[in-house]
Amino acid sequence: MTSSAVVVGGGAVGLCVAEALATRGVGVTVIERDQCGRAASAGNAGWVTTALSAPVPGPGVIGQSLRWLVNPSGPLWIRPTLSPAMLTWISLFLRCCPRRVYLRGLAVLQETAARATGAFDRLAERGAEFELHQQELLYPAFSDAELVQLAKIADELAEIGSGASLRRLTGAELLGLEGAISERAIGGMIGSLERRVRPESFTAGVLARVKALGGSVFEDTPAVSLRRGGSGWIVSGPTREWSADTVVVASGVPTQELVGALGVRLPIATAKGYSRTFARVPTGPSRSMYLEEPKVAISVYDEGVRVSGTLELGARGLALSQRRLRAITAAAAEAIPGWEMPPNPADWAGMRPLSPDGLPYIGALPGLEGLHVAAAHAMLGVTLAPITGELLADLIVEGKRDPLLGAFDPARRIGRPSA
């Protein structure tokens, strides 16, 4: 019986795991190396959007990345490296790009994202307060090629039986819904009614809920090591230690190093993303939208508009690339030419942890009873955070293993899927 747990990591995923455990009566301690919600969660688009919940590896990804290799401003850039760990990760990534593997992963993420909506509702019903919107997402197209690609996405969703839907719009219908979009738009798609949260508000609300349930939170406190202690585990920090029946490591990219010291091989690559958040102005967009060709998300909040995009695999630091920030800004300005973007936006860069097959690691580590991970959610950290918390808390507290956890098992053989 689990009565106490330490959650290593105070991002969206770690906080939701802690909240779900505390709701089930477990005494929870959260240890965060920075400030809770300030790392990869902070600059997220905040979309709970089933249609865009897809693995990063897939047909054509490598060809695209090779074309973008000479253009570090492109949507996806794999940093050239001779690191043995990164080369191994890339080789596994390549094995996950065939269409059959991609569609299998897509189906899993579609089902999980579809269930995520209810998890957000239950979290709010339990008292977590955060900025939440419900609105259809727009997908404007400015060329025939973009329309073809959007239609392909819609066809793939139908092929795997996803409940998500994309409905085609004419140019006039698109402009009728969002007049700020450029008149160059030849049409587009509109998604189902889905949710959108402001990530900073979301993590703050879940953190407050964890504390209200009696959870202890230690910020600016990195976890240095893990070791067994009696019938449970001991987590060591720089100046003190914590004991618990159960430990959940949800610390993003550092997860692999922490569990690696115990002999666990958990391939995770850094995937650096960028965002720029502007104050809202009348000339800006009133609805959120996704720009397919540049892979740029435009999120509209109560008091701001966030432009986010790019995925830089193998990034080594959080330094802001002005070239990349200009690239995502230019894409947004081209789509919304009348938008008078206010000066001094809030710029952000964050590391998204990515597994080679694009699916998160959620579950128990084999041979290490009481030790679990919840990591490598890539760009879906906020999207899948509440459902991840529920799945893992049910497993830890009730021994209930949801069928979804099979696909997210940390012990899965990545790159060697069954036929």
NUTOR-922124 format. One record per residue (C-alpha): residue number from 0; residue in one letter; x, y, z. Coordinates in steps of 0.5 Angstrom, whole numbers, always signed. Layout:
<dolos>
[NUM "A" [X Y Z]]
...
</dolos>
This chain:
<dolos>
[0 "M" [+0 +0 +0]]
[1 "T" [+3 +7 -2]]
[2 "S" [+2 +12 +3]]
[3 "S" [+8 +17 +1]]
[4 "A" [+11 +19 -5]]
[5 "V" [+16 +24 -8]]
[6 "V" [+15 +27 -15]]
[7 "V" [+21 +29 -18]]
[8 "G" [+19 +35 -23]]
[9 "G" [+15 +41 -22]]
[10 "G" [+12 +42 -29]]
[11 "A" [+5 +40 -32]]
[12 "V" [+6 +33 -32]]
[13 "G" [+10 +32 -25]]
[14 "L" [+4 +37 -22]]
[15 "C" [-1 +33 -25]]
[16 "V" [+2 +26 -22]]
[17 "A" [+3 +29 -15]]
[18 "E" [-5 +32 -15]]
[19 "A" [-8 +26 -17]]
[20 "L" [-4 +22 -12]]
[21 "A" [-6 +27 -7]]
[22 "T" [-13 +26 -9]]
[23 "R" [-13 +19 -7]]
[24 "G" [-10 +20 +0]]
[25 "V" [-2 +19 -2]]
[26 "G" [+2 +24 +2]]
[27 "V" [+6 +28 -3]]
[28 "T" [+13 +31 -4]]
[29 "V" [+15 +35 -10]]
[30 "I" [+22 +37 -12]]
[31 "E" [+23 +42 -17]]
[32 "R" [+30 +44 -20]]
[33 "D" [+28 +51 -22]]
[34 "Q" [+21 +54 -20]]
[35 "C" [+15 +50 -21]]
[36 "G" [+12 +51 -28]]
[37 "R" [+18 +55 -31]]
[38 "A" [+21 +50 -35]]
[39 "A" [+18 +47 -41]]
[40 "S" [+11 +48 -39]]
[41 "A" [+12 +55 -39]]
[42 "G" [+12 +57 -46]]
[43 "N" [+7 +52 -49]]
[44 "A" [+2 +53 -54]]
[45 "G" [-3 +50 -48]]
[46 "W" [-7 +46 -53]]
[47 "V" [-12 +40 -51]]
[48 "T" [-12 +39 -59]]
[49 "T" [-14 +31 -61]]
[50 "A" [-12 +33 -68]]
[51 "L" [-5 +35 -67]]
[52 "S" [-3 +29 -62]]
[53 "A" [+1 +26 -67]]
[54 "P" [+8 +22 -66]]
[55 "V" [+14 +27 -68]]
[56 "P" [+17 +21 -72]]
[57 "G" [+14 +19 -79]]
[58 "P" [+14 +18 -86]]
[59 "G" [+18 +24 -90]]
[60 "V" [+20 +27 -83]]
[61 "I" [+28 +25 -85]]
[62 "G" [+27 +28 -92]]
[63 "Q" [+24 +34 -89]]
[64 "S" [+30 +35 -84]]
[65 "L" [+35 +34 -89]]
[66 "R" [+32 +40 -93]]
[67 "W" [+32 +44 -87]]
[68 "L" [+39 +42 -85]]
[69 "V" [+42 +48 -88]]
[70 "N" [+37 +53 -85]]
[71 "P" [+37 +53 -78]]
[72 "S" [+31 +57 -78]]
[73 "G" [+26 +51 -81]]
[74 "P" [+21 +48 -77]]
[75 "L" [+25 +42 -75]]
[76 "W" [+32 +42 -75]]
[77 "I" [+37 +36 -72]]
[78 "R" [+43 +39 -70]]
[79 "P" [+49 +35 -73]]
[80 "T" [+53 +31 -67]]
[81 "L" [+58 +26 -66]]
[82 "S" [+55 +24 -59]]
[83 "P" [+54 +17 -59]]
[84 "A" [+48 +17 -54]]
[85 "M" [+45 +22 -60]]
[86 "L" [+47 +18 -65]]
[87 "T" [+44 +12 -62]]
[88 "W" [+37 +16 -61]]
[89 "I" [+37 +18 -68]]
[90 "S" [+38 +11 -71]]
[91 "L" [+32 +9 -66]]
[92 "F" [+28 +15 -69]]
[93 "L" [+29 +12 -76]]
[94 "R" [+26 +6 -74]]
[95 "C" [+20 +9 -72]]
[96 "C" [+19 +13 -78]]
[97 "P" [+15 +8 -83]]
[98 "R" [+8 +9 -84]]
[99 "R" [+6 +3 -80]]
[100 "V" [+9 +5 -74]]
[101 "Y" [+7 +12 -75]]
[102 "L" [+0 +10 -75]]
[103 "R" [+0 +5 -69]]
[104 "G" [+3 +11 -65]]
[105 "L" [-2 +16 -68]]
[106 "A" [-8 +12 -66]]
[107 "V" [-5 +11 -59]]
[108 "L" [-4 +19 -58]]
[109 "Q" [-11 +20 -61]]
[110 "E" [-14 +16 -56]]
[111 "T" [-10 +19 -50]]
[112 "A" [-11 +26 -52]]
[113 "A" [-19 +24 -53]]
[114 "R" [-19 +22 -46]]
[115 "A" [-15 +28 -44]]
[116 "T" [-21 +33 -45]]
[117 "G" [-25 +29 -39]]
[118 "A" [-19 +29 -35]]
[119 "F" [-18 +37 -35]]
[120 "D" [-26 +37 -33]]
[121 "R" [-25 +33 -27]]
[122 "L" [-19 +37 -25]]
[123 "A" [-23 +43 -25]]
[124 "E" [-28 +40 -22]]
[125 "R" [-24 +38 -16]]
[126 "G" [-22 +45 -15]]
[127 "A" [-16 +47 -19]]
[128 "E" [-17 +54 -22]]
[129 "F" [-14 +56 -29]]
[130 "E" [-15 +60 -35]]
[131 "L" [-19 +55 -40]]
[132 "H" [-22 +56 -47]]
[133 "Q" [-27 +52 -51]]
[134 "Q" [-26 +54 -58]]
[135 "E" [-25 +50 -65]]
[136 "L" [-18 +51 -68]]
[137 "L" [-17 +54 -75]]
[138 "Y" [-12 +51 -80]]
[139 "P" [-12 +56 -85]]
[140 "A" [-8 +54 -92]]
[141 "F" [-5 +59 -97]]
[142 "S" [-3 +54 -102]]
[143 "D" [-6 +48 -106]]
[144 "A" [+0 +44 -102]]
[145 "E" [-2 +46 -95]]
[146 "L" [-9 +44 -97]]
[147 "V" [-7 +37 -99]]
[148 "Q" [-3 +36 -93]]
[149 "L" [-9 +38 -89]]
[150 "A" [-13 +33 -92]]
[151 "K" [-8 +28 -91]]
[152 "I" [-8 +29 -84]]
[153 "A" [-16 +29 -84]]
[154 "D" [-15 +22 -88]]
[155 "E" [-10 +19 -83]]
[156 "L" [-15 +21 -77]]
[157 "A" [-21 +18 -81]]
[158 "E" [-16 +12 -83]]
[159 "I" [-15 +10 -75]]
[160 "G" [-22 +11 -73]]
[161 "S" [-20 +18 -69]]
[162 "G" [-26 +22 -66]]
[163 "A" [-22 +28 -68]]
[164 "S" [-25 +31 -74]]
[165 "L" [-22 +36 -79]]
[166 "R" [-28 +40 -84]]
[167 "R" [-26 +43 -90]]
[168 "L" [-27 +51 -90]]
[169 "T" [-27 +55 -96]]
[170 "G" [-23 +62 -96]]
[171 "A" [-30 +66 -95]]
[172 "E" [-32 +61 -89]]
[173 "L" [-25 +62 -86]]
[174 "L" [-25 +69 -87]]
[175 "G" [-32 +70 -84]]
[176 "L" [-29 +66 -77]]
[177 "E" [-23 +70 -77]]
[178 "G" [-23 +77 -81]]
[179 "A" [-15 +78 -79]]
[180 "I" [-13 +72 -83]]
[181 "S" [-10 +74 -90]]
[182 "E" [-14 +75 -96]]
[183 "R" [-9 +70 -99]]
[184 "A" [-12 +64 -96]]
[185 "I" [-15 +60 -101]]
[186 "G" [-19 +56 -95]]
[187 "G" [-17 +51 -90]]
[188 "M" [-20 +47 -84]]
[189 "I" [-23 +47 -78]]
[190 "G" [-23 +42 -72]]
[191 "S" [-28 +40 -67]]
[192 "L" [-29 +44 -61]]
[193 "E" [-23 +43 -56]]
[194 "R" [-20 +46 -50]]
[195 "R" [-14 +51 -49]]
[196 "V" [-11 +53 -43]]
[197 "R" [-6 +58 -41]]
[198 "P" [+0 +54 -39]]
[199 "E" [+3 +59 -33]]
[200 "S" [-4 +59 -31]]
[201 "F" [-5 +52 -31]]
[202 "T" [+1 +50 -27]]
[203 "A" [+0 +55 -22]]
[204 "G" [-7 +52 -21]]
[205 "V" [-5 +45 -20]]
[206 "L" [+1 +47 -16]]
[207 "A" [-4 +51 -11]]
[208 "R" [-9 +45 -11]]
[209 "V" [-3 +40 -9]]
[210 "K" [-1 +45 -3]]
[211 "A" [-9 +45 -1]]
[212 "L" [-8 +38 -1]]
[213 "G" [-3 +38 +4]]
[214 "G" [+3 +37 -1]]
[215 "S" [+10 +39 +0]]
[216 "V" [+14 +43 -5]]
[217 "F" [+21 +44 -5]]
[218 "E" [+23 +49 -11]]
[219 "D" [+30 +51 -13]]
[220 "T" [+32 +44 -11]]
[221 "P" [+35 +39 -16]]
[222 "A" [+34 +31 -15]]
[223 "V" [+42 +29 -14]]
[224 "S" [+41 +21 -14]]
[225 "L" [+36 +16 -12]]
[226 "R" [+37 +9 -8]]
[227 "R" [+33 +4 -4]]
[228 "G" [+32 +5 +3]]
[229 "G" [+28 +0 +7]]
[230 "S" [+22 -2 +3]]
[231 "G" [+22 +4 -1]]
[232 "W" [+26 +10 -4]]
[233 "I" [+31 +15 -2]]
[234 "V" [+31 +22 -6]]
[235 "S" [+38 +26 -5]]
[236 "G" [+38 +33 -6]]
[237 "P" [+44 +38 -5]]
[238 "T" [+43 +39 +2]]
[239 "R" [+37 +34 +5]]
[240 "E" [+34 +27 +3]]
[241 "W" [+27 +25 +3]]
[242 "S" [+24 +18 +4]]
[243 "A" [+18 +15 +1]]
[244 "D" [+14 +9 -1]]
[245 "T" [+14 +11 -8]]
[246 "V" [+18 +15 -13]]
[247 "V" [+16 +18 -19]]
[248 "V" [+21 +21 -24]]
[249 "A" [+18 +27 -28]]
[250 "S" [+23 +31 -29]]
[251 "G" [+24 +32 -37]]
[252 "V" [+30 +31 -40]]
[253 "P" [+34 +30 -34]]
[254 "T" [+30 +24 -32]]
[255 "Q" [+34 +19 -36]]
[256 "E" [+41 +21 -32]]
[257 "L" [+37 +20 -26]]
[258 "V" [+35 +13 -27]]
[259 "G" [+41 +12 -32]]
[260 "A" [+45 +11 -25]]
[261 "L" [+41 +5 -23]]
[262 "G" [+42 +2 -30]]
[263 "V" [+36 +4 -33]]
[264 "R" [+37 +6 -41]]
[265 "L" [+31 +11 -42]]
[266 "P" [+33 +14 -49]]
[267 "I" [+31 +22 -49]]
[268 "A" [+33 +27 -53]]
[269 "T" [+33 +35 -52]]
[270 "A" [+28 +38 -57]]
[271 "K" [+28 +45 -56]]
[272 "G" [+22 +50 -58]]
[273 "Y" [+21 +57 -58]]
[274 "S" [+15 +62 -57]]
[275 "R" [+14 +69 -57]]
[276 "T" [+8 +72 -53]]
[277 "F" [+5 +79 -55]]
[278 "A" [+0 +83 -51]]
[279 "R" [-7 +83 -54]]
[280 "V" [-9 +89 -59]]
[281 "P" [-15 +90 -63]]
[282 "T" [-11 +88 -70]]
[283 "G" [-9 +81 -67]]
[284 "P" [-13 +75 -68]]
[285 "S" [-19 +73 -64]]
[286 "R" [-18 +65 -65]]
[287 "S" [-13 +60 -64]]
[288 "M" [-10 +57 -71]]
[289 "Y" [-5 +53 -73]]
[290 "L" [+0 +54 -79]]
[291 "E" [+1 +48 -83]]
[292 "E" [+7 +49 -87]]
[293 "P" [+12 +53 -82]]
[294 "K" [+9 +49 -76]]
[295 "V" [+7 +55 -72]]
[296 "A" [+2 +55 -67]]
[297 "I" [-2 +62 -65]]
[298 "S" [-5 +61 -58]]
[299 "V" [-10 +67 -56]]
[300 "Y" [-11 +68 -49]]
[301 "D" [-15 +73 -44]]
[302 "E" [-9 +78 -44]]
[303 "G" [-4 +75 -49]]
[304 "V" [-3 +72 -56]]
[305 "R" [+3 +67 -56]]
[306 "V" [+6 +65 -63]]
[307 "S" [+10 +58 -62]]
[308 "G" [+14 +53 -66]]
[309 "T" [+20 +50 -68]]
[310 "L" [+23 +43 -66]]
[311 "E" [+31 +43 -65]]
[312 "L" [+33 +36 -64]]
[313 "G" [+40 +36 -60]]
[314 "A" [+40 +43 -57]]
[315 "R" [+45 +44 -52]]
[316 "G" [+42 +50 -48]]
[317 "L" [+37 +55 -47]]
[318 "A" [+40 +61 -51]]
[319 "L" [+35 +65 -55]]
[320 "S" [+36 +64 -62]]
[321 "Q" [+34 +71 -65]]
[322 "R" [+34 +68 -72]]
[323 "R" [+28 +63 -70]]
[324 "L" [+24 +68 -66]]
[325 "R" [+24 +72 -72]]
[326 "A" [+22 +66 -76]]
[327 "I" [+16 +64 -72]]
[328 "T" [+14 +72 -72]]
[329 "A" [+15 +73 -79]]
[330 "A" [+10 +66 -81]]
[331 "A" [+5 +69 -76]]
[332 "A" [+5 +76 -79]]
[333 "E" [+5 +73 -86]]
[334 "A" [-2 +70 -84]]
[335 "I" [-4 +76 -80]]
[336 "P" [-2 +82 -84]]
[337 "G" [-6 +87 -81]]
[338 "W" [-3 +85 -74]]
[339 "E" [+1 +91 -71]]
[340 "M" [+5 +87 -66]]
[341 "P" [+6 +90 -60]]
[342 "P" [+14 +91 -58]]
[343 "N" [+17 +88 -52]]
[344 "P" [+14 +81 -53]]
[345 "A" [+16 +76 -48]]
[346 "D" [+21 +71 -51]]
[347 "W" [+22 +64 -49]]
[348 "A" [+26 +57 -50]]
[349 "G" [+25 +51 -47]]
[350 "M" [+27 +44 -48]]
[351 "R" [+22 +38 -49]]
[352 "P" [+24 +31 -48]]
[353 "L" [+23 +27 -54]]
[354 "S" [+23 +19 -54]]
[355 "P" [+25 +16 -61]]
[356 "D" [+18 +13 -62]]
[357 "G" [+15 +20 -60]]
[358 "L" [+11 +17 -54]]
[359 "P" [+12 +18 -47]]
[360 "Y" [+15 +14 -42]]
[361 "I" [+9 +13 -37]]
[362 "G" [+9 +7 -32]]
[363 "A" [+14 +3 -27]]
[364 "L" [+21 +1 -28]]
[365 "P" [+22 -6 -29]]
[366 "G" [+26 -9 -23]]
[367 "L" [+25 -3 -19]]
[368 "E" [+19 -4 -15]]
[369 "G" [+16 +3 -13]]
[370 "L" [+20 +7 -18]]
[371 "H" [+16 +10 -24]]
[372 "V" [+17 +15 -29]]
[373 "A" [+13 +20 -33]]
[374 "A" [+17 +23 -38]]
[375 "A" [+18 +25 -46]]
[376 "H" [+12 +28 -47]]
[377 "A" [+15 +32 -53]]
[378 "M" [+10 +38 -55]]
[379 "L" [+4 +34 -51]]
[380 "G" [+6 +36 -44]]
[381 "V" [+0 +40 -42]]
[382 "T" [-4 +36 -47]]
[383 "L" [-3 +30 -43]]
[384 "A" [-1 +32 -36]]
[385 "P" [-8 +31 -33]]
[386 "I" [-9 +24 -36]]
[387 "T" [-2 +22 -35]]
[388 "G" [-3 +24 -27]]
[389 "E" [-10 +19 -27]]
[390 "L" [-7 +13 -31]]
[391 "L" [+0 +13 -26]]
[392 "A" [-4 +15 -20]]
[393 "D" [-9 +9 -21]]
[394 "L" [-3 +4 -22]]
[395 "I" [+1 +6 -16]]
[396 "V" [-5 +7 -11]]
[397 "E" [-10 +2 -14]]
[398 "G" [-6 -3 -18]]
[399 "K" [-10 -1 -24]]
[400 "R" [-7 -2 -30]]
[401 "D" [-10 +2 -36]]
[402 "P" [-9 -2 -43]]
[403 "L" [-6 +5 -45]]
[404 "L" [+0 +4 -41]]
[405 "G" [+2 -2 -45]]
[406 "A" [+4 +3 -51]]
[407 "F" [+8 +8 -46]]
[408 "D" [+11 +2 -42]]
[409 "P" [+18 +5 -40]]
[410 "A" [+21 -2 -42]]
[411 "R" [+18 -3 -49]]
[412 "R" [+23 -4 -55]]
[413 "I" [+23 +2 -58]]
[414 "G" [+25 +1 -66]]
[415 "R" [+23 -6 -66]]
[416 "P" [+15 -6 -66]]
[417 "S" [+11 -12 -68]]
[418 "A" [+9 -13 -75]]
</dolos>
